């Protein structure tokens, strides 16, 4: 990278400001959170390519239930990783199953969980959204179940949600704030939308630390399919909100993680902002994403990238 940095609005800056942003971006790339899919072979990919000091979060799929998420989490912990399971509310039957899940995670041991509603249209049991699961978790933890959990994350949506109104999202985040430790933003390709969302969170009194969600290295056509499938892709309002990012993806060479991160560096470098790190979606290609991370970090620090 050069001696200049790009702000979220696309304005170039240099000198001490640019240096501060490069240093902040380097810190974030030294220890991002990786998100992986609970597929056959994922544990081996992570073990082969990912340093053990990087947190690895494990998604949950409505098509396979929550068990693959829990099993992969336990496997990664046994192999020395800090694994973070996604506890999808709509995949948990009832408080009895939630008790079993928290006990399993405590025995692993797991110290960090990420609570989401889940993509399934119909819940398998009592929990219809993440707030319901968080509330039940709080009751159980007060009773001694899962008491050793240290961190609980929740999701945020810089460009809104396809089926949930912005006002409802805001009310839900206010309710979740005392029940959670941090916020992870949904994948977003528009740095201006991310910056505006962070500002809005601050203005609304939401002070949770934020990990910015960015896509790693992945085939452009596959990434475009994933981007249009976030939430309910048929929502016209949702697609309008995402138009900037989707158009960028469709262009030749449209998405480059390096470019997006340079534009987001202003968020990482400003102490008054709540952004504390990066959450990188590997989208099934752990090896390519880790190679990219090491090259990007080397470009910022001048060090040779390590082989992995």
N, C-alpha and C positions, 0 to 999 in steps of 0.2 A: 504494500500500500504506500501511497505517497505521503507527503507532508501535509496534506489537506484532509479534512473530514467532511462528510456530507451530513447536513442536518436532516431532520424529518421532513422539512419543507423543501429540501433539495438545494439549500444554499451552502456553498463551500466556505470553510473557515480554515485558518492556518494558525501557526504559532502555538502558544501555550494552550489555547482552547482545543486545537486539533490534537495536540499531544495528550491532553487530559482524556479526550474521548478514546484515543487509541489505547491508552493504558486501561481505561474502564472496560473496553471491549476485550482486551487481552485477559483481564481478570475473569470476565464472564466466560470466556472460552476455555480457561483453565479448568473450570469446574461447572459445566452445565449439567442439567438433568437430561437424561436420554429417555425417550418413550419408545418401548418396543412392543411388538405384537406377541401374544401367547401362542406361537406356532411351533411345530416340530422343528428342532434345530436352532431355535432362538437362543437357548441357554449356551450352546456351544459357540454360536457367533459372538455372543457377549463376552464369554470367557476368552475367546481368541483375540478379540480386537479392542475391548473397552478396558481402560484402567480401573482398578478396583476402588479408587477413591471417588469415582463419579456415580452419583445416584442413578439408578435405573428404574423407571416406572413401567408398570405392566398393565396394558389396557384390558378391558373386558368387552366381550362380544355377545350380543343377544342371541346370536346363532349357536353359540357353544356353551352359554351359561358362565357362571363365575368360577367354576372349579379349575379350568385351565389357568386362569389368572392366579389363583391361590397356589396351585401346584408349581407354576413357574417361579413365583415369588419365593417359595420355600427352597426351590432348587438353587436359585441365584444366591440366596442367603447362605446356604450350605457351601457354596463355592466362593464365599468371601465378599459378596457384593452387598451394598446398601440398596435393597430392593423395596420398591414402593408400589403396593397393589392399588389398582383402581377398584374401589368398592362401588359398583353400580347399583343404585337403590332398586331399580326395577328388576334386578336379577336376584334379589334377596327375598325369600318367602315371608319371613316373619322374624320376630325378636328372638325366637329360639335359634334360628339359623344364624342370625347376626351374632348371638352369643358365641356359637361354635366358631364362627369366622374370627372374631376378636381373640378368642382363646388360642386358636391355631396360629394367628399372627404373633401373638405374644410369646408363644413357645418357640417360634422360628429362630431368633426373635426379630420382629419388625417394629420399628419405632416411628414410622411415617406412613400414612395412608392418604389416598386422594379420593375424595367422595364426589361422585357425579350422579346424575339422574339415570343415565344409560340410554342407549339409542332405541331400545325396544319400544314399540308403540303401546303395548299393554304390559303392565307389571305382572310378574309371576306371583305376587303376593300382596302384602300389606303396604309396601312403600311405593308411593307414586312419584316421589321426587327426592332430590338430595337433602332438602331441609328435613323431611320426615326421617330419613336415615340418620342424619346428624343429631336430631333430637333424641332418637332412640339410643344412639351411641353415647350421648351425654348421660342419659339415665343409667345405662349399664356401667359406664366408667365410674360414676358416683357410687355405684354398688360394688365396685372393685373389679369389674370385668374390663380388660383392656386398659387398666390404669397406667401401664407402663408406656402407652403411646405418648410420644412427645410432640408430634406434629400431625395436623390434619389439614389437607389442602382442599380447595374448592375451585370451580371453574368460573372464568369470566369471558365475556363476549364483546370484543372491540367493535364488531360490526353488527351487533344485535344477534337475535336468535330467530330462526325461521318461523317458529310458532308461538313464541312467548313475547309479549309486548315489552318494550324497554322499561316502562314504569314497573311492571311486575318483576323484571330482572333486578331492578334497583331495590325494590322492597325485599326481595329474597336475599340479596347480598347483605343488606342491613341486618336481617334476621340471622344470617349465617355468621356474621362477623364475630360475635362472642363465642361461637362454637368451632371456630377454625383458626388456623395459624397463618395461612398464606393463600395466595390467589395465583392460578395459572391461566394465562389468556389462551383462548382458542386460536388455532392457526390463522394467521392473517398475513396478507401480502401487500398491504397498503400501510406504509409507515405513518402517513398522516392520520389515518384512522386510529392507529395504535396510540399515537401521541395525544389525540383529542380524547380518547377513551380514558387514558391515565389522568389527564387533567380533570375530566368529569368525575372520576372516582374520588379525586382529592376534594373537589368542590362539594361533593355529596357527603363528605365526612367518612369515606371508606378508606381506612388507613392500613389495610393488610399489605404486607410485603408482596410484590408482584414478580412472578417469573414470566417473561415474555415468551410466548409460544411461536416458534419458527420451524418451518420445514427444513429438513436436512437435504442431502443430495439424493435425488430420485429422478427417474425417467420423466420427462416433461409431460408426455401424454398421460401417464399414470397419475401424476400430480394434479393435472387438470381434472381428471375423473374424480379424484378424491376431493378436490376443492369444491366441485359442483355437488358433491354428495354430502358435504357437511350439513348436518341437520336434515331438513327436507328440501332437497334441491328444486322442487317444483314451486316453491313460494316465490311469486313475482317480486314482492318487496325485498325478500332476502337476496335474490339475484341482482336486483338493482343496487343494493348496498354493496355487493361484492363485485360490481362490474369492473371497477378499476383494477382490482387484483386479477380477475379472471381474464381480462383483455391482455394484461401483462404476461400471464402464463401462456396465452395462445400465440404470442409473438415468437419468432425464432430466437433462441437463447433467452427466452422471456424471464425465467426465474433463476437467479443466482443468489445463494445464501449470503455470499460475501457482500453483495451490493445492498441487500436488505439490512444486514447488520450494520454496515457503515451508516445507513440512514437512521438506524435505531440507537446508535451510539450516544446520541445526545441524552436519551432517557437513562442510559446506564451511568453516564458521567455526572449527572446533576444530583447532588446530595439531597436536595429538597424533594426530589421525586421518589416514589416508593418502589421503583424498579430495582430488584436486587440480583437478578440473574436471568439465565436463558433456560427454556424448556425446549429441547430439540426433538421434533418428531422424526424418527428414523424411517418410518413408513416401510418397514420390512427390509431395509438395506443398511444394516448396522455397520458393515465393513466400509462401505463407500462414505458414509457420514463421518465415521471416525477418521478416515484418511483426510477428508476435507477439513475437519476440525484441526487436525495437527498441522496441515499446511497453512491454514488461515492464521493459526496462532504463531507459527514460525514467521509468517509475513509481518506480523505485528511486532514481534520481539527480536527478530533477526537471528533466532536460534534455528538450527537444523531440525526439521521434523523428525520425530522418532519413527522407526518402522513399526508396523502393527498389523 
